[in-house]
Amino acid sequence: MVLLANSEVSSPIGLNTQLCCERYNVSLHSVSSIDRELVRHFVFSDFSNYQSNAGIIYELLLAKSGLGVISSLCVADMDCIIHYLCVL
């Protein structure tokens, strides 16, 4: 097992790269030429979708627990939406 420098292992991308290289028996050197900005773009563009869904789920859970109000939805509708967003 080849370990990356501490600063790279502490980053999610560095750790994920190391784990993927080990799992698929790929040389760490062969993936070092991957464009980091391209990877960062895909990671953060996907993150904004999850963050948006998390905000909706949070608001629905507040309403279900009585700490918030969404008058147009019944509890069954909220459950359905939460389930849908969690399995996307």
Summary of the structure (lengths in Angstrom):
residues: 88
radius of gyration: 19.8
end to end distance: 34.6
largest distance: 56.1
contacts: 188
relative contact order: 0.08
helix: 69%
strand: 0%
